[in-house]
Amino acid sequence: MLSGFLPAGRHLLVRSHRYPDLVAPCLGLHPLQAAGGQHSVRPQDLEEALPLFYSHRERLVAIGEIGLDFTPWCAPTQQDRDDQMKVFIGQLDIAMEMDLPVNVHSRSAAKVTIDTMRRRGISRALLHNFSGKPAAALEAVEAGFFFSFPPAVCRNQQRDRLIQRIPLDHICLETDSPALGLHKNVSRNEPANIALSCSYIAKVKGQTPETVRDVTTQNAYRLFSRASR
């Protein structure tokens, strides 16, 4: 599955048409946009993107990557955070309308992201590259949400306790290629490196890589049910 924010999402839709057995597209507005530098997404960005959501609604397997990023240097003002929240809620409502799961980015905003999804009635969500507190993660588990971890978790043990606390039947694998690889800013991350995430999670949880592979695959199919059709 590939997830992209505009305009990259358009390229993913083309690829999914060309490789239907390999690529299952998501589409969403990331909380940070690049236009002469990163800035918070704005409500008008969502207004401009709406036709693309609806014209491709039958092909999408999820709405994403969406979410909140309240990192101070990325969202320095209250207006930035308010704009992100408006766009996030708007896309959660689109996901509910289209009966699709969401692929979610949350940085320096884990609890508010989870609380917002619960209030909007979201029951199917993937919190990708999650680095929030275990207490927030367990609230998300209670809501039925899933988590995924890229090869970057292998660099240190900062998220070991988090991975230990989250039940395996709420974990998926990801690479976030070409970013978040094993070696930061050294080599390009690739989809094949998903095996690194699998092996590391198996080590932390005391399971075999084969068990983690099988369980996380079934988790992904449950969450992104359109991709399994």
mmCIF file of the C-alpha atoms, coordinates in Angstrom:
data_MODEL
# 
_entry.id   MODEL 
# 
loop_
_atom_site.group_PDB 
_atom_site.id 
_atom_site.type_symbol 
_atom_site.label_atom_id 
_atom_site.label_alt_id 
_atom_site.label_comp_id 
_atom_site.label_asym_id 
_atom_site.label_entity_id 
_atom_site.label_seq_id 
_atom_site.pdbx_PDB_ins_code 
_atom_site.Cartn_x 
_atom_site.Cartn_y 
_atom_site.Cartn_z 
_atom_site.occupancy 
_atom_site.B_iso_or_equiv 
_atom_site.pdbx_formal_charge 
_atom_site.auth_seq_id 
_atom_site.auth_comp_id 
_atom_site.auth_asym_id 
_atom_site.auth_atom_id 
_atom_site.pdbx_PDB_model_num 
ATOM 1   C CA . MET A 1 1   ? 0.000   0.000   0.000   1.00 0.00 ? 1   MET A CA 1 
ATOM 2   C CA . LEU A 1 2   ? 1.198   3.474   -0.831  1.00 0.00 ? 2   LEU A CA 1 
ATOM 3   C CA . SER A 1 3   ? 0.055   6.667   0.831   1.00 0.00 ? 3   SER A CA 1 
ATOM 4   C CA . GLY A 1 4   ? 0.680   10.116  -0.550  1.00 0.00 ? 4   GLY A CA 1 
ATOM 5   C CA . PHE A 1 5   ? -0.280  13.724  -0.065  1.00 0.00 ? 5   PHE A CA 1 
ATOM 6   C CA . LEU A 1 6   ? -1.044  16.074  -2.908  1.00 0.00 ? 6   LEU A CA 1 
ATOM 7   C CA . PRO A 1 7   ? 0.368   16.382  -5.520  1.00 0.00 ? 7   PRO A CA 1 
ATOM 8   C CA . ALA A 1 8   ? 2.210   13.083  -4.946  1.00 0.00 ? 8   ALA A CA 1 
ATOM 9   C CA . GLY A 1 9   ? -1.130  11.348  -4.523  1.00 0.00 ? 9   GLY A CA 1 
ATOM 10  C CA . ARG A 1 10  ? -1.890  11.829  -8.187  1.00 0.00 ? 10  ARG A CA 1 
ATOM 11  C CA . HIS A 1 11  ? 1.219   9.838   -9.108  1.00 0.00 ? 11  HIS A CA 1 
ATOM 12  C CA . LEU A 1 12  ? 0.196   7.042   -6.752  1.00 0.00 ? 12  LEU A CA 1 
ATOM 13  C CA . LEU A 1 13  ? -3.184  6.804   -8.431  1.00 0.00 ? 13  LEU A CA 1 
ATOM 14  C CA . VAL A 1 14  ? -1.443  6.409   -11.778 1.00 0.00 ? 14  VAL A CA 1 
ATOM 15  C CA . ARG A 1 15  ? 0.817   3.701   -10.364 1.00 0.00 ? 15  ARG A CA 1 
ATOM 16  C CA . SER A 1 16  ? -2.098  1.831   -8.814  1.00 0.00 ? 16  SER A CA 1 
ATOM 17  C CA . HIS A 1 17  ? -3.781  1.736   -12.212 1.00 0.00 ? 17  HIS A CA 1 
ATOM 18  C CA . ARG A 1 18  ? -0.575  0.458   -13.824 1.00 0.00 ? 18  ARG A CA 1 
ATOM 19  C CA . TYR A 1 19  ? 0.206   -2.102  -11.086 1.00 0.00 ? 19  TYR A CA 1 
ATOM 20  C CA . PRO A 1 20  ? -3.174  -3.059  -9.596  1.00 0.00 ? 20  PRO A CA 1 
ATOM 21  C CA . ASP A 1 21  ? -1.826  -6.217  -7.925  1.00 0.00 ? 21  ASP A CA 1 
ATOM 22  C CA . LEU A 1 22  ? 0.999   -4.360  -6.176  1.00 0.00 ? 22  LEU A CA 1 
ATOM 23  C CA . VAL A 1 23  ? -0.201  -0.853  -5.374  1.00 0.00 ? 23  VAL A CA 1 
ATOM 24  C CA . ALA A 1 24  ? -3.268  0.070   -3.316  1.00 0.00 ? 24  ALA A CA 1 
ATOM 25  C CA . PRO A 1 25  ? -3.587  3.859   -3.108  1.00 0.00 ? 25  PRO A CA 1 
ATOM 26  C CA . CYS A 1 26  ? -4.483  6.163   -0.236  1.00 0.00 ? 26  CYS A CA 1 
ATOM 27  C CA . LEU A 1 27  ? -5.041  9.869   -0.702  1.00 0.00 ? 27  LEU A CA 1 
ATOM 28  C CA . GLY A 1 28  ? -4.905  12.645  1.850   1.00 0.00 ? 28  GLY A CA 1 
ATOM 29  C CA . LEU A 1 29  ? -3.584  16.053  2.827   1.00 0.00 ? 29  LEU A CA 1 
ATOM 30  C CA . HIS A 1 30  ? -0.623  15.763  5.189   1.00 0.00 ? 30  HIS A CA 1 
ATOM 31  C CA . PRO A 1 31  ? -0.621  18.314  8.049   1.00 0.00 ? 31  PRO A CA 1 
ATOM 32  C CA . LEU A 1 32  ? 2.581   19.819  6.635   1.00 0.00 ? 32  LEU A CA 1 
ATOM 33  C CA . GLN A 1 33  ? 2.822   20.954  3.038   1.00 0.00 ? 33  GLN A CA 1 
ATOM 34  C CA . ALA A 1 34  ? 5.862   21.934  0.964   1.00 0.00 ? 34  ALA A CA 1 
ATOM 35  C CA . ALA A 1 35  ? 5.592   25.138  -1.001  1.00 0.00 ? 35  ALA A CA 1 
ATOM 36  C CA . GLY A 1 36  ? 8.790   27.131  -0.732  1.00 0.00 ? 36  GLY A CA 1 
ATOM 37  C CA . GLY A 1 37  ? 9.293   25.464  2.647   1.00 0.00 ? 37  GLY A CA 1 
ATOM 38  C CA . GLN A 1 38  ? 7.073   23.485  5.014   1.00 0.00 ? 38  GLN A CA 1 
ATOM 39  C CA . HIS A 1 39  ? 3.977   25.122  6.390   1.00 0.00 ? 39  HIS A CA 1 
ATOM 40  C CA . SER A 1 40  ? 0.786   23.889  7.994   1.00 0.00 ? 40  SER A CA 1 
ATOM 41  C CA . VAL A 1 41  ? -1.955  22.729  5.685   1.00 0.00 ? 41  VAL A CA 1 
ATOM 42  C CA . ARG A 1 42  ? -4.776  25.250  5.231   1.00 0.00 ? 42  ARG A CA 1 
ATOM 43  C CA . PRO A 1 43  ? -8.537  24.812  4.834   1.00 0.00 ? 43  PRO A CA 1 
ATOM 44  C CA . GLN A 1 44  ? -8.377  26.091  1.262   1.00 0.00 ? 44  GLN A CA 1 
ATOM 45  C CA . ASP A 1 45  ? -5.980  23.253  0.442   1.00 0.00 ? 45  ASP A CA 1 
ATOM 46  C CA . LEU A 1 46  ? -8.703  20.771  1.333   1.00 0.00 ? 46  LEU A CA 1 
ATOM 47  C CA . GLU A 1 47  ? -11.295 22.676  -0.674  1.00 0.00 ? 47  GLU A CA 1 
ATOM 48  C CA . GLU A 1 48  ? -9.072  22.426  -3.748  1.00 0.00 ? 48  GLU A CA 1 
ATOM 49  C CA . ALA A 1 49  ? -8.475  18.702  -3.179  1.00 0.00 ? 49  ALA A CA 1 
ATOM 50  C CA . LEU A 1 50  ? -12.097 17.660  -2.675  1.00 0.00 ? 50  LEU A CA 1 
ATOM 51  C CA . PRO A 1 51  ? -12.798 16.879  -6.368  1.00 0.00 ? 51  PRO A CA 1 
ATOM 52  C CA . LEU A 1 52  ? -9.849  14.467  -6.420  1.00 0.00 ? 52  LEU A CA 1 
ATOM 53  C CA . PHE A 1 53  ? -11.157 12.555  -3.396  1.00 0.00 ? 53  PHE A CA 1 
ATOM 54  C CA . TYR A 1 54  ? -14.581 12.101  -4.925  1.00 0.00 ? 54  TYR A CA 1 
ATOM 55  C CA . SER A 1 55  ? -13.468 11.335  -8.452  1.00 0.00 ? 55  SER A CA 1 
ATOM 56  C CA . HIS A 1 56  ? -11.298 8.443   -7.186  1.00 0.00 ? 56  HIS A CA 1 
ATOM 57  C CA . ARG A 1 57  ? -13.377 7.273   -4.228  1.00 0.00 ? 57  ARG A CA 1 
ATOM 58  C CA . GLU A 1 58  ? -13.935 3.787   -5.666  1.00 0.00 ? 58  GLU A CA 1 
ATOM 59  C CA . ARG A 1 59  ? -10.192 3.143   -6.007  1.00 0.00 ? 59  ARG A CA 1 
ATOM 60  C CA . LEU A 1 60  ? -8.982  4.353   -2.625  1.00 0.00 ? 60  LEU A CA 1 
ATOM 61  C CA . VAL A 1 61  ? -8.312  1.900   0.198   1.00 0.00 ? 61  VAL A CA 1 
ATOM 62  C CA . ALA A 1 62  ? -7.866  4.634   2.841   1.00 0.00 ? 62  ALA A CA 1 
ATOM 63  C CA . ILE A 1 63  ? -7.753  8.364   3.450   1.00 0.00 ? 63  ILE A CA 1 
ATOM 64  C CA . GLY A 1 64  ? -4.206  9.355   4.290   1.00 0.00 ? 64  GLY A CA 1 
ATOM 65  C CA . GLU A 1 65  ? -1.694  10.429  5.152   1.00 0.00 ? 65  GLU A CA 1 
ATOM 66  C CA . ILE A 1 66  ? -3.566  12.875  7.305   1.00 0.00 ? 66  ILE A CA 1 
ATOM 67  C CA . GLY A 1 67  ? -3.158  14.041  10.880  1.00 0.00 ? 67  GLY A CA 1 
ATOM 68  C CA . LEU A 1 68  ? -1.653  16.659  13.163  1.00 0.00 ? 68  LEU A CA 1 
ATOM 69  C CA . ASP A 1 69  ? 1.921   17.892  13.583  1.00 0.00 ? 69  ASP A CA 1 
ATOM 70  C CA . PHE A 1 70  ? 2.267   20.403  16.405  1.00 0.00 ? 70  PHE A CA 1 
ATOM 71  C CA . THR A 1 71  ? 6.075   20.419  16.423  1.00 0.00 ? 71  THR A CA 1 
ATOM 72  C CA . PRO A 1 72  ? 6.886   24.048  17.380  1.00 0.00 ? 72  PRO A CA 1 
ATOM 73  C CA . TRP A 1 73  ? 9.043   24.846  14.359  1.00 0.00 ? 73  TRP A CA 1 
ATOM 74  C CA . CYS A 1 74  ? 6.456   23.329  11.990  1.00 0.00 ? 74  CYS A CA 1 
ATOM 75  C CA . ALA A 1 75  ? 3.349   24.830  13.580  1.00 0.00 ? 75  ALA A CA 1 
ATOM 76  C CA . PRO A 1 76  ? 4.586   27.859  15.534  1.00 0.00 ? 76  PRO A CA 1 
ATOM 77  C CA . THR A 1 77  ? 1.237   29.644  15.893  1.00 0.00 ? 77  THR A CA 1 
ATOM 78  C CA . GLN A 1 78  ? -2.207  28.776  17.202  1.00 0.00 ? 78  GLN A CA 1 
ATOM 79  C CA . GLN A 1 79  ? -3.559  29.586  13.741  1.00 0.00 ? 79  GLN A CA 1 
ATOM 80  C CA . ASP A 1 80  ? -1.336  26.872  12.265  1.00 0.00 ? 80  ASP A CA 1 
ATOM 81  C CA . ARG A 1 81  ? -2.671  24.329  14.735  1.00 0.00 ? 81  ARG A CA 1 
ATOM 82  C CA . ASP A 1 82  ? -6.261  25.446  14.195  1.00 0.00 ? 82  ASP A CA 1 
ATOM 83  C CA . ASP A 1 83  ? -5.870  25.132  10.427  1.00 0.00 ? 83  ASP A CA 1 
ATOM 84  C CA . GLN A 1 84  ? -4.405  21.647  10.781  1.00 0.00 ? 84  GLN A CA 1 
ATOM 85  C CA . MET A 1 85  ? -7.290  20.614  13.004  1.00 0.00 ? 85  MET A CA 1 
ATOM 86  C CA . LYS A 1 86  ? -9.916  21.895  10.544  1.00 0.00 ? 86  LYS A CA 1 
ATOM 87  C CA . VAL A 1 87  ? -8.336  19.975  7.683   1.00 0.00 ? 87  VAL A CA 1 
ATOM 88  C CA . PHE A 1 88  ? -7.901  16.870  9.817   1.00 0.00 ? 88  PHE A CA 1 
ATOM 89  C CA . ILE A 1 89  ? -11.540 16.861  10.905  1.00 0.00 ? 89  ILE A CA 1 
ATOM 90  C CA . GLY A 1 90  ? -12.656 17.498  7.335   1.00 0.00 ? 90  GLY A CA 1 
ATOM 91  C CA . GLN A 1 91  ? -10.773 14.455  6.115   1.00 0.00 ? 91  GLN A CA 1 
ATOM 92  C CA . LEU A 1 92  ? -11.987 12.291  8.991   1.00 0.00 ? 92  LEU A CA 1 
ATOM 93  C CA . ASP A 1 93  ? -15.511 13.173  7.902   1.00 0.00 ? 93  ASP A CA 1 
ATOM 94  C CA . ILE A 1 94  ? -14.659 12.213  4.317   1.00 0.00 ? 94  ILE A CA 1 
ATOM 95  C CA . ALA A 1 95  ? -13.363 8.856   5.559   1.00 0.00 ? 95  ALA A CA 1 
ATOM 96  C CA . MET A 1 96  ? -16.582 8.268   7.495   1.00 0.00 ? 96  MET A CA 1 
ATOM 97  C CA . GLU A 1 97  ? -18.685 9.219   4.480   1.00 0.00 ? 97  GLU A CA 1 
ATOM 98  C CA . MET A 1 98  ? -16.733 6.874   2.191   1.00 0.00 ? 98  MET A CA 1 
ATOM 99  C CA . ASP A 1 99  ? -16.481 4.104   4.810   1.00 0.00 ? 99  ASP A CA 1 
ATOM 100 C CA . LEU A 1 100 ? -12.670 4.084   4.587   1.00 0.00 ? 100 LEU A CA 1 
ATOM 101 C CA . PRO A 1 101 ? -9.947  3.756   7.240   1.00 0.00 ? 101 PRO A CA 1 
ATOM 102 C CA . VAL A 1 102 ? -7.443  6.537   7.855   1.00 0.00 ? 102 VAL A CA 1 
ATOM 103 C CA . ASN A 1 103 ? -3.642  6.516   7.778   1.00 0.00 ? 103 ASN A CA 1 
ATOM 104 C CA . VAL A 1 104 ? -2.529  9.017   10.397  1.00 0.00 ? 104 VAL A CA 1 
ATOM 105 C CA . HIS A 1 105 ? 0.546   11.134  11.154  1.00 0.00 ? 105 HIS A CA 1 
ATOM 106 C CA . SER A 1 106 ? 0.798   12.453  14.722  1.00 0.00 ? 106 SER A CA 1 
ATOM 107 C CA . ARG A 1 107 ? 3.834   14.290  16.017  1.00 0.00 ? 107 ARG A CA 1 
ATOM 108 C CA . SER A 1 108 ? 3.810   16.286  19.246  1.00 0.00 ? 108 SER A CA 1 
ATOM 109 C CA . ALA A 1 109 ? 0.048   15.725  19.113  1.00 0.00 ? 109 ALA A CA 1 
ATOM 110 C CA . ALA A 1 110 ? -0.589  12.062  19.919  1.00 0.00 ? 110 ALA A CA 1 
ATOM 111 C CA . LYS A 1 111 ? -3.313  12.448  22.530  1.00 0.00 ? 111 LYS A CA 1 
ATOM 112 C CA . VAL A 1 112 ? -5.237  15.189  20.736  1.00 0.00 ? 112 VAL A CA 1 
ATOM 113 C CA . THR A 1 113 ? -5.039  13.195  17.497  1.00 0.00 ? 113 THR A CA 1 
ATOM 114 C CA . ILE A 1 114 ? -6.440  10.071  19.145  1.00 0.00 ? 114 ILE A CA 1 
ATOM 115 C CA . ASP A 1 115 ? -9.102  12.003  21.075  1.00 0.00 ? 115 ASP A CA 1 
ATOM 116 C CA . THR A 1 116 ? -10.225 13.793  17.907  1.00 0.00 ? 116 THR A CA 1 
ATOM 117 C CA . MET A 1 117 ? -10.604 10.533  15.991  1.00 0.00 ? 117 MET A CA 1 
ATOM 118 C CA . ARG A 1 118 ? -12.606 8.980   18.804  1.00 0.00 ? 118 ARG A CA 1 
ATOM 119 C CA . ARG A 1 119 ? -14.932 11.994  18.997  1.00 0.00 ? 119 ARG A CA 1 
ATOM 120 C CA . ARG A 1 120 ? -15.528 11.889  15.229  1.00 0.00 ? 120 ARG A CA 1 
ATOM 121 C CA . GLY A 1 121 ? -16.528 8.234   15.391  1.00 0.00 ? 121 GLY A CA 1 
ATOM 122 C CA . ILE A 1 122 ? -13.453 6.773   13.676  1.00 0.00 ? 122 ILE A CA 1 
ATOM 123 C CA . SER A 1 123 ? -13.087 3.046   14.326  1.00 0.00 ? 123 SER A CA 1 
ATOM 124 C CA . ARG A 1 124 ? -10.442 2.097   11.729  1.00 0.00 ? 124 ARG A CA 1 
ATOM 125 C CA . ALA A 1 125 ? -7.148  3.955   11.881  1.00 0.00 ? 125 ALA A CA 1 
ATOM 126 C CA . LEU A 1 126 ? -3.439  3.320   11.465  1.00 0.00 ? 126 LEU A CA 1 
ATOM 127 C CA . LEU A 1 127 ? -1.132  5.529   13.522  1.00 0.00 ? 127 LEU A CA 1 
ATOM 128 C CA . HIS A 1 128 ? 2.044   5.308   11.475  1.00 0.00 ? 128 HIS A CA 1 
ATOM 129 C CA . ASN A 1 129 ? 5.530   5.701   12.972  1.00 0.00 ? 129 ASN A CA 1 
ATOM 130 C CA . PHE A 1 130 ? 3.874   6.359   16.311  1.00 0.00 ? 130 PHE A CA 1 
ATOM 131 C CA . SER A 1 131 ? 6.135   7.792   19.012  1.00 0.00 ? 131 SER A CA 1 
ATOM 132 C CA . GLY A 1 132 ? 3.625   8.931   21.619  1.00 0.00 ? 132 GLY A CA 1 
ATOM 133 C CA . LYS A 1 133 ? 3.365   7.767   25.206  1.00 0.00 ? 133 LYS A CA 1 
ATOM 134 C CA . PRO A 1 134 ? 2.238   4.205   25.994  1.00 0.00 ? 134 PRO A CA 1 
ATOM 135 C CA . ALA A 1 135 ? -0.782  5.557   27.891  1.00 0.00 ? 135 ALA A CA 1 
ATOM 136 C CA . ALA A 1 136 ? -2.027  7.316   24.760  1.00 0.00 ? 136 ALA A CA 1 
ATOM 137 C CA . ALA A 1 137 ? -1.306  4.218   22.688  1.00 0.00 ? 137 ALA A CA 1 
ATOM 138 C CA . LEU A 1 138 ? -3.397  2.039   24.989  1.00 0.00 ? 138 LEU A CA 1 
ATOM 139 C CA . GLU A 1 139 ? -6.313  4.461   24.636  1.00 0.00 ? 139 GLU A CA 1 
ATOM 140 C CA . ALA A 1 140 ? -5.981  4.027   20.877  1.00 0.00 ? 140 ALA A CA 1 
ATOM 141 C CA . VAL A 1 141 ? -5.866  0.242   21.230  1.00 0.00 ? 141 VAL A CA 1 
ATOM 142 C CA . GLU A 1 142 ? -9.100  0.433   23.221  1.00 0.00 ? 142 GLU A CA 1 
ATOM 143 C CA . ALA A 1 143 ? -10.624 2.366   20.317  1.00 0.00 ? 143 ALA A CA 1 
ATOM 144 C CA . GLY A 1 144 ? -9.554  -0.385  17.912  1.00 0.00 ? 144 GLY A CA 1 
ATOM 145 C CA . PHE A 1 145 ? -6.743  1.537   16.214  1.00 0.00 ? 145 PHE A CA 1 
ATOM 146 C CA . PHE A 1 146 ? -3.559  0.051   14.770  1.00 0.00 ? 146 PHE A CA 1 
ATOM 147 C CA . PHE A 1 147 ? 0.098   1.120   14.853  1.00 0.00 ? 147 PHE A CA 1 
ATOM 148 C CA . SER A 1 148 ? 2.950   0.642   12.400  1.00 0.00 ? 148 SER A CA 1 
ATOM 149 C CA . PHE A 1 149 ? 6.690   0.996   12.815  1.00 0.00 ? 149 PHE A CA 1 
ATOM 150 C CA . PRO A 1 150 ? 9.376   1.606   10.155  1.00 0.00 ? 150 PRO A CA 1 
ATOM 151 C CA . PRO A 1 151 ? 13.007  0.359   10.059  1.00 0.00 ? 151 PRO A CA 1 
ATOM 152 C CA . ALA A 1 152 ? 14.066  3.528   11.902  1.00 0.00 ? 152 ALA A CA 1 
ATOM 153 C CA . VAL A 1 153 ? 12.949  1.910   15.178  1.00 0.00 ? 153 VAL A CA 1 
ATOM 154 C CA . CYS A 1 154 ? 15.964  -0.403  14.880  1.00 0.00 ? 154 CYS A CA 1 
ATOM 155 C CA . ARG A 1 155 ? 18.375  2.515   15.456  1.00 0.00 ? 155 ARG A CA 1 
ATOM 156 C CA . ASN A 1 156 ? 17.814  2.686   19.221  1.00 0.00 ? 156 ASN A CA 1 
ATOM 157 C CA . GLN A 1 157 ? 15.619  1.320   21.986  1.00 0.00 ? 157 GLN A CA 1 
ATOM 158 C CA . GLN A 1 158 ? 13.477  4.403   22.567  1.00 0.00 ? 158 GLN A CA 1 
ATOM 159 C CA . ARG A 1 159 ? 10.273  2.741   21.398  1.00 0.00 ? 159 ARG A CA 1 
ATOM 160 C CA . ASP A 1 160 ? 10.844  -0.733  22.764  1.00 0.00 ? 160 ASP A CA 1 
ATOM 161 C CA . ARG A 1 161 ? 8.526   -0.175  25.742  1.00 0.00 ? 161 ARG A CA 1 
ATOM 162 C CA . LEU A 1 162 ? 5.843   1.166   23.428  1.00 0.00 ? 162 LEU A CA 1 
ATOM 163 C CA . ILE A 1 163 ? 6.111   -1.845  21.120  1.00 0.00 ? 163 ILE A CA 1 
ATOM 164 C CA . GLN A 1 164 ? 6.019   -4.170  24.121  1.00 0.00 ? 164 GLN A CA 1 
ATOM 165 C CA . ARG A 1 165 ? 2.798   -2.613  25.421  1.00 0.00 ? 165 ARG A CA 1 
ATOM 166 C CA . ILE A 1 166 ? 0.864   -2.645  22.147  1.00 0.00 ? 166 ILE A CA 1 
ATOM 167 C CA . PRO A 1 167 ? -0.729  -6.058  21.456  1.00 0.00 ? 167 PRO A CA 1 
ATOM 168 C CA . LEU A 1 168 ? 0.591   -7.747  18.312  1.00 0.00 ? 168 LEU A CA 1 
ATOM 169 C CA . ASP A 1 169 ? -2.908  -7.899  16.867  1.00 0.00 ? 169 ASP A CA 1 
ATOM 170 C CA . HIS A 1 170 ? -2.845  -4.081  16.747  1.00 0.00 ? 170 HIS A CA 1 
ATOM 171 C CA . ILE A 1 171 ? 0.517   -3.756  14.944  1.00 0.00 ? 171 ILE A CA 1 
ATOM 172 C CA . CYS A 1 172 ? 1.257   -3.441  11.225  1.00 0.00 ? 172 CYS A CA 1 
ATOM 173 C CA . LEU A 1 173 ? 4.563   -3.115  9.386   1.00 0.00 ? 173 LEU A CA 1 
ATOM 174 C CA . GLU A 1 174 ? 5.700   -0.147  7.309   1.00 0.00 ? 174 GLU A CA 1 
ATOM 175 C CA . THR A 1 175 ? 8.818   1.289   5.720   1.00 0.00 ? 175 THR A CA 1 
ATOM 176 C CA . ASP A 1 176 ? 7.759   4.900   4.984   1.00 0.00 ? 176 ASP A CA 1 
ATOM 177 C CA . SER A 1 177 ? 10.110  4.696   2.000   1.00 0.00 ? 177 SER A CA 1 
ATOM 178 C CA . PRO A 1 178 ? 12.209  6.547   1.047   1.00 0.00 ? 178 PRO A CA 1 
ATOM 179 C CA . ALA A 1 179 ? 12.498  8.026   4.568   1.00 0.00 ? 179 ALA A CA 1 
ATOM 180 C CA . LEU A 1 180 ? 12.858  6.479   8.052   1.00 0.00 ? 180 LEU A CA 1 
ATOM 181 C CA . GLY A 1 181 ? 15.346  3.816   7.045   1.00 0.00 ? 181 GLY A CA 1 
ATOM 182 C CA . LEU A 1 182 ? 17.855  1.964   9.189   1.00 0.00 ? 182 LEU A CA 1 
ATOM 183 C CA . HIS A 1 183 ? 20.609  4.536   8.664   1.00 0.00 ? 183 HIS A CA 1 
ATOM 184 C CA . LYS A 1 184 ? 19.453  8.153   8.926   1.00 0.00 ? 184 LYS A CA 1 
ATOM 185 C CA . ASN A 1 185 ? 20.423  10.329  5.938   1.00 0.00 ? 185 ASN A CA 1 
ATOM 186 C CA . VAL A 1 186 ? 22.846  7.662   4.696   1.00 0.00 ? 186 VAL A CA 1 
ATOM 187 C CA . SER A 1 187 ? 20.918  5.383   2.374   1.00 0.00 ? 187 SER A CA 1 
ATOM 188 C CA . ARG A 1 188 ? 17.547  5.458   0.671   1.00 0.00 ? 188 ARG A CA 1 
ATOM 189 C CA . ASN A 1 189 ? 14.929  3.389   2.431   1.00 0.00 ? 189 ASN A CA 1 
ATOM 190 C CA . GLU A 1 190 ? 13.190  0.783   0.238   1.00 0.00 ? 190 GLU A CA 1 
ATOM 191 C CA . PRO A 1 191 ? 10.059  -1.397  0.549   1.00 0.00 ? 191 PRO A CA 1 
ATOM 192 C CA . ALA A 1 192 ? 12.229  -4.528  0.945   1.00 0.00 ? 192 ALA A CA 1 
ATOM 193 C CA . ASN A 1 193 ? 13.376  -3.152  4.299   1.00 0.00 ? 193 ASN A CA 1 
ATOM 194 C CA . ILE A 1 194 ? 10.007  -4.032  5.781   1.00 0.00 ? 194 ILE A CA 1 
ATOM 195 C CA . ALA A 1 195 ? 11.777  -7.246  6.844   1.00 0.00 ? 195 ALA A CA 1 
ATOM 196 C CA . LEU A 1 196 ? 13.891  -5.142  9.225   1.00 0.00 ? 196 LEU A CA 1 
ATOM 197 C CA . SER A 1 197 ? 10.790  -3.835  10.987  1.00 0.00 ? 197 SER A CA 1 
ATOM 198 C CA . CYS A 1 198 ? 9.417   -7.356  11.210  1.00 0.00 ? 198 CYS A CA 1 
ATOM 199 C CA . SER A 1 199 ? 12.596  -8.793  12.739  1.00 0.00 ? 199 SER A CA 1 
ATOM 200 C CA . TYR A 1 200 ? 12.977  -5.971  15.239  1.00 0.00 ? 200 TYR A CA 1 
ATOM 201 C CA . ILE A 1 201 ? 9.385   -6.148  16.464  1.00 0.00 ? 201 ILE A CA 1 
ATOM 202 C CA . ALA A 1 202 ? 9.760   -9.917  16.799  1.00 0.00 ? 202 ALA A CA 1 
ATOM 203 C CA . LYS A 1 203 ? 12.878  -9.438  18.929  1.00 0.00 ? 203 LYS A CA 1 
ATOM 204 C CA . VAL A 1 204 ? 11.241  -6.856  21.203  1.00 0.00 ? 204 VAL A CA 1 
ATOM 205 C CA . LYS A 1 205 ? 8.089   -8.928  21.681  1.00 0.00 ? 205 LYS A CA 1 
ATOM 206 C CA . GLY A 1 206 ? 9.856   -12.270 22.019  1.00 0.00 ? 206 GLY A CA 1 
ATOM 207 C CA . GLN A 1 207 ? 8.141   -13.737 18.966  1.00 0.00 ? 207 GLN A CA 1 
ATOM 208 C CA . THR A 1 208 ? 9.443   -15.345 15.796  1.00 0.00 ? 208 THR A CA 1 
ATOM 209 C CA . PRO A 1 209 ? 9.674   -13.161 12.666  1.00 0.00 ? 209 PRO A CA 1 
ATOM 210 C CA . GLU A 1 210 ? 7.303   -15.595 10.965  1.00 0.00 ? 210 GLU A CA 1 
ATOM 211 C CA . THR A 1 211 ? 4.655   -15.027 13.636  1.00 0.00 ? 211 THR A CA 1 
ATOM 212 C CA . VAL A 1 212 ? 5.000   -11.247 13.394  1.00 0.00 ? 212 VAL A CA 1 
ATOM 213 C CA . ARG A 1 213 ? 4.870   -11.441 9.590   1.00 0.00 ? 213 ARG A CA 1 
ATOM 214 C CA . ASP A 1 214 ? 1.690   -13.515 9.568   1.00 0.00 ? 214 ASP A CA 1 
ATOM 215 C CA . VAL A 1 215 ? -0.172  -11.609 12.282  1.00 0.00 ? 215 VAL A CA 1 
ATOM 216 C CA . THR A 1 216 ? 0.691   -8.153  10.933  1.00 0.00 ? 216 THR A CA 1 
ATOM 217 C CA . THR A 1 217 ? -0.306  -9.200  7.424   1.00 0.00 ? 217 THR A CA 1 
ATOM 218 C CA . GLN A 1 218 ? -3.722  -10.268 8.648   1.00 0.00 ? 218 GLN A CA 1 
ATOM 219 C CA . ASN A 1 219 ? -3.998  -7.031  10.636  1.00 0.00 ? 219 ASN A CA 1 
ATOM 220 C CA . ALA A 1 220 ? -3.336  -5.029  7.474   1.00 0.00 ? 220 ALA A CA 1 
ATOM 221 C CA . TYR A 1 221 ? -5.965  -6.956  5.543   1.00 0.00 ? 221 TYR A CA 1 
ATOM 222 C CA . ARG A 1 222 ? -8.500  -6.388  8.325   1.00 0.00 ? 222 ARG A CA 1 
ATOM 223 C CA . LEU A 1 223 ? -7.769  -2.683  8.422   1.00 0.00 ? 223 LEU A CA 1 
ATOM 224 C CA . PHE A 1 224 ? -7.463  -2.052  4.685   1.00 0.00 ? 224 PHE A CA 1 
ATOM 225 C CA . SER A 1 225 ? -10.176 -4.463  3.608   1.00 0.00 ? 225 SER A CA 1 
ATOM 226 C CA . ARG A 1 226 ? -10.445 -3.062  0.082   1.00 0.00 ? 226 ARG A CA 1 
ATOM 227 C CA . ALA A 1 227 ? -6.826  -4.005  -0.593  1.00 0.00 ? 227 ALA A CA 1 
ATOM 228 C CA . SER A 1 228 ? -7.620  -7.690  -0.017  1.00 0.00 ? 228 SER A CA 1 
ATOM 229 C CA . ARG A 1 229 ? -10.396 -7.872  -2.595  1.00 0.00 ? 229 ARG A CA 1 
# 
